[in-house]
């Protein structure tokens, strides 16, 4: 039975947002404590954002690799327990003055400094299972580690600025750079070994506690990534390995310029001829990492918006046809029925709705959109079906309290009237409306359970520099919240 077919509840909380003393949430004690919190609350799911290594802008949706893990999430206390670092090495570091926010520039400097010490100790006593890890993951690990090492040698500059021979992967250049950067290549391999060792232990603990992990798969990869560098034929690139067109969203009521994401678009014709091998490898890795897969921007598989490379905004783009059901027929034939959530938000057409119906994956319902007068709402609970996943908001939305402070007066009045409540009680009633709905799956945001204002918003689309920073403090994840969740999860038959 597909896990998504049963009535259940969960919480959205990215690893970076967990409490802790080393600048960002990690896969250490606080993560295990959060699993215990979910278990006590009778939750079924812990939903996280993508776990790949983040690039410029710190977005988990712009990663240097679709296969690798983010070294920032490696727990330093665990490394100290393994003799790879001293407690004093990280306890003496000033990780920032704001426990509610991640300082990514500080992390970059301090984590890399500490990881160099880790590498010195790691190489003195290499774990027995390290070679096996490298061999089993060689299909992505070798290219990723060399990509990152070469990038470091270019002062972090993007792939499109590299010399032509290494950018276009001339065999002699690959060999030359591998020899030149051998120590740094080993450094990145070691970090991936340590990341996945901690990740799979945490995932096992969650699963043994009855908690399933919902992971997030961005539809696209970053232009400056090991994926594009090592698999250029999978993307629409010119002879210099630079994008011809990039992805985004057209202008709408929310943005006059649209959204310019900058990701290279896929060469779907090539992918189809090759039997979607790259997608299969990506899904296989994701199915190992997560229990349920949320695929971002699902409508892009029906048709996708392309913007000429170099454009300043997304105003001048055009729609192109995606693979449609063909990709998902191959996936089903290869893997059977998979627990996949389709992020079907945004501009939808009849063909997108038909694709979702044909593949059978549950789509998403976001209650903050239900009362927006700019949209003809298909998000009111009265229109929900069981085969759906309801959210009050996602990582791209404001918190409920932040939404209340910025939405139109008439929208707010409609929400209060629909939910039969006053303004003070509105945040709680919005969450309860999601939980009592007929949707099989309900996911609440941790910021809303804590009751935080807009400063705790995770991301504001089309902005850079202020996103992905929110963290919870230890004293905010309380017994009262656990009891609230447990009580209503039981009342609404979601446990």
N, C-alpha and C positions, 0 to 999 in steps of 0.2 A: 504493500500500500504506500502511495506517495504521502510523505509526511505532511505535505501542505493540504491534504484533504481532510485533516482533522481540525477541530476547533482548538485554537491555541493562542497564547499571548507571549510577547517578548519585549525587550528593551533595546533601543538603539543607543550605543555608547562606544565611540571609537577607542582603540587602545591608547591613543595619544592623550585622551581626555581623562584617563584614570589618575587618581591621586598618586603622590610619591615625592621623593626628595631629590631626584636627579634631573629635573628640568622638563620631563615629559613622561607620560604614562608608559609603562613597560610590561613585559610578560613575567613579572615577578610577583611578590606577595600580594600586592594590591589587586592584580588580575585574578588571582585565586580567591581573594576575599570577595571580589565582585561576583564570581561564579557562585560562591556560597550565598551571597545576597539574592541572586536570581533563584537559587534553589529554595531558599527560605520563603521567597515571594511566590513560589509555585509557578514560575515562568518556564516556558518551553524553549525560547530562543534568546540568544545574544546576537544582535546584529551589529556588524562593524563596517567600516569603510575599507577601501582597498588597502592592502598591507605592503604594497611595493615601495621601494626607495623613492622618496620624493625629490623632484628637481626644483628649478627656480619657481618661486611662488608658493612652494610648500604644499601644493595640492596633491592629495593621494590619487587624483584622477590624471595627473601628469607625472608619470613615473619613468625612471631610467630603464625599467624592465617590467614586463608583465608577469615574469616568472619569479623574480627575486623578492626577498623580504627586506623590510626597512630596518637597517642596523640600529636606528634610534630606539627601537623597541626592545633591544637586547638588554636584559636586566643585569645591572652591574653588581648587585649584591650576590646574584647567582654565580657570576664569574669569580667573585672573591671567594665564594665557598668552594670553587673548583681550583683555587690556587692560581688563577690566571691574572689576578690583579689584587692589590691590597685595598682594604677598606679606606685607608687614609688617602689613597690615590683619588677617590671620588668624593669622599666626605669633606675634603678640604676645598673643593671647587665651589665657587659662587655660581649657582645654577639660575640666578635671577631673583628679583625681589617680589615678583607677583606670582603667587601660587596658583592663581586662576588662569594663567596665560603661559603659552609656550614661547620661548625666545629662540627662534630657529637659528639665527646667526650665532648665538652663543653655543647652542648645541653643536653646530657644525665644527666650531673650533675645538671645543672641549672633548667631544666624543672622539673625534679623530686623534687627538693627542693621547687619550686614554687607550684607544684601540691599538695604537702603536706599541704601547707597553704590553697589551694583551698578546700581540703577535710575537713579541720577544719570548714570552713565557710559553706560548702555544708551540712554538717551533722547538723548544727544548724537550717537550714531551708530547708529541703528536698523538691524539687519541686513536685507538685501534680502529674505529669505525669511520675515520675521516676519509680514507682512500675510497671506501665503499660509497660514501655519500657523493664524492666527486664523480665517481664512475656512473652512478645511477642518474645523476643530474647533469651529465656532461653535455646533453643536447642543448642546454641553455647556459650552463654555468661557465663554460670556457669562453664563449663569446661575451657574456656579460662582464666577467672579470677583466678580460683584456680591454673591452670598451671603456670601463671605468678607469683602468690604469692609464690608457692613452689619454683619456679626458684629463686626468690629473696632470699628465705631462704637458698638456696644453692649457694649464692654469684654469681648468674647469670650463674652457670655452666649448661651445656647442659643436656638434658633428659637422655642420656645414662650413666651419672655418678650418677644418683639418686639411693637411696636405692631400692632394688628389690620390696618391698611391695608397695611403692607409684608409682614406675615406671610402674609396671604391674597392678596398679589400684585395689589392694585388697580393698574390701569395708570398712574394719575396718581402713585401712590406709587413705582412702579418708576422712572418718569422722574425724579421728584424726587431719589430716592436715588442714581440713576446720576450725575446732575449733581453732587450733593453729594460723592460718593465717587470721582469720576473718576480721580484720581491713584492711589488705592488699588486700583481696578479694574484699571488698567493694570499696577500692581505684580504682581498675581496672574496676569495674562495673561503677563507677562514671565517669571515663575518657571516657568510651565508650558512655555513655549517653550524655556527653558534646560534644564529637566528632560528633555523628550522629545528634544531635540537630543543630549544626552549618552546617553540610554537607547538610542536607535536605533543610535548608533555602537557602543556596547558590545554590543548584541545582534548586530549584524552581525559584529563581531569574534569573538564566541562561535560563531555559525553558520559562519563561515569556518574556524574551528578545529575544526569537527565537533561542537560542543556545542549541544544544543537546550535551550531554556529552558522549564521547567515552571512556569507561573504559577498562582496561587491565586485563585479567585473565591469570595468569601463569598456564601452564598445570599442573605443579607439585607443591607440598608443601614442606616446609623445613623439614628435619629430626627432627630438634629440634623445634617442633611446637605442639600447642594444638590439631591440626588436627590428627597428628600421635598418640599422647598420648591418645586421647579420641576415636579414631576410628582405632585401630591397625589392625583389620580384613580387612580393605580396602587396606592394603599395604602388600608388600612381606617382612615380618619380621621374625626373628627367635624367639625362645621361650622367649628370654630376651628382646623382643621388639626392637631389633637392626636390621637395614636393611641387607638383604642378598645380594641384588644388588642395585646399585644406577644409576641414569640417567646421561646422558651426550651426547656428539657428538663424532664420530670417527675422527681420524686424516684426514686432508684435506690440500689443498693448502695454507690455511691460518694458520694452526696450526699442527705442526708435532706430538704433543702429544694429539691432540684432546681437547675436553672440558670436564672436570670432574666437573659436577654440584653438585653431592653429594645428590640429592634428592632421597628418597625412591621411587621405582616404584610401580604402582598400582597392586593390585590383581584383574585383570579384570574378571577372572572367578567368583570370589565371588561377584563382583559388578553386573555382569549380572544376577546372580541368585537372587540377592536382588532387581532387577529392577532399578539399578543405583540410589538408594535413595540419597546417599551422593552427587552425581552430581546434582540431582534435587534441593536439598536444596541450593547448591552453586549457581546454576543458578538463583533460585528465589531471593536470596539475591542480586546477581549482577544486576538483572533486576530492582530491587528496587533502587539500587544505581546509575545505569547508564541508558542511553537511547540506546546506541549501545555497543555491547560487542566485543572486540578484543581478540581472544583466541590465546595465545602464543604457539609456537611450535606445530602447528596443525598436522604436519606430524607424530607426536607421536601417534595419534589415529589410524594411518594405521599400522605402525611398529615403535618400539622404541628401542633405543640403551641402553643396560644394561652392567654395569661394575661391577665386583666383589667388594663388600664392602671392603675398606681398600687399594684399589689400589692407586698408586702414581699418575697415569695419566690415560687417556682414551684409551690407545693403545690396551689393551686386553679386548675387549668387544664383545658382540654379539647382533644381532637384534632379537627381539621377536615380535610376532603378537599382534597388538592392537585390540580394539573392532570394528574398521571399521564403517560401516554405522549403525550397530545395536544400538549403543548409540544414534546416531542422529535421527534414526527412532523413538526411545522412546521419545526423546526430542520434536520432531515435533508432535508426537501423543498427548503429554501432553500439550504443550504450543503453538502449531501452528507454523507459520513462524516467526522466530526471526531475528532481525537485528544483525547478527554476521559477523565479519571480521575474516577470517582465515589467521593467520600468517604462510604462506607456504614457508618461505625462507629456505635456506640450501640445503642439499642433497635430491633431489626429485627423485622418481621412477615413473614408469607408474601407479603403484597401488595407490600412493599418489595423482597423478593427477586425477585418476579415482574417488577416494574418494571425492575430492573437487568438481568434476563435479556432482557426485551423490547427494551430500548434497546441492549444489547450492550456497554456500557462496562465496562472492568475496574474491579472494586472493590478495596478495600484490605485487606491482612492485616498486623496489627501483632503482632510476636512477643512484646512485653511482656505482651500480653493472653493469650497462649497458655497461660501457666502460672498464671493467676489462678484460685484455687479458688472465687471468687465468681461466675465465669462458666462456662457450659457451653461449652468452648472449640471454636470453629470456626477458630481461628487457628494450630493446630499445622501444621507444614509437610506432614504426611502428608495433610492435607485440601485443600491448595492445588490450583488449576487454573492452566493457562497464562495464561488471560485474567484476570490479577490483578496488583496491584502490592504488593510486600512491603516493609515497613519494620520495623526493630527498634523504633522509636518515632517519634513525630511531634513537632511543636512543642508539643503539649499533654501530652506524656509527660516524665517525668524522663529524665535521661541513663541509660545502662545501669548505670553505677556507682552513680548515685543511686537507681535502681530496686532494685538489689541491697541497698543499705543500708536500705531501708524496707519491702521486701516480706516476706510471712509466711515463716516457717521452712519450712513444708511446700511452699510454692510454689518456694522456692529449691532445695530438695532435688529436687523434680520436674524443674526446669529442668536441674540438674546431671546427673540420671540420664538424661533424654531426650537431652541433648547429649553424654553420655559424657565429662564433663570435671570438673575441680575448680573451686573458687571463683575462684582467681586467673585462670584461663584463660577463665572464663565469658563476659566481655564480647567477646573475640575470637571465640569459638565461636558466639556468638549472631549476630554479623555474618556469619560464614562460612556459618551455616545459612541465613540469608536469601539470600546470594549463590548457594548451590548449589541452592536450591529450584527448582521448575518454573515459578514465576511469571515471566512474560516480563520484567517490570520490577522492579528492586531499587533502593531508595533508602536510603542510609545517612546518618546525621546526622554533621556535622563534629565535634560535641562528642565523640561516641563514637570517632571515628577518632583524635582527639587523646588520648582517654582521660581525660575530665574527670568530676569528681564532680557532685553535685546543684546546686552553686552555678551551674553553667552551664545549668541548665534554662531554656528559653525562656519557658514559660508554665505556670502552675498555674491551671486553670479555676476560675471563681467567686472569684478573688482579684484585687485591684487594688493597684497601687503598687510591686510588686516584679518585674513581668514585662517581657519584651521587651528586656531590658537586656544580655544576654550578648554579649561581643565576643571574638574571637580576637586573640592577639598575633602579630606577624610570625613570630617564631621557633617558633610552634606548628604552622604549616603546613609540614611538613618533607619532605625527600626520602625519608625512611624511610616516611612515610605514602603518598607517591606510589608507591613501589616495592611496598608491601603491596597497594594497590589494583590496580595494574597486574598484579601476579603472579596474584592470585586472579580478577581480571576475565578474564584469559586462561584460567586453569585451568577456570573455570566457563562458558566460552564466551559471555561477555557483551560482547565487544568487536567 
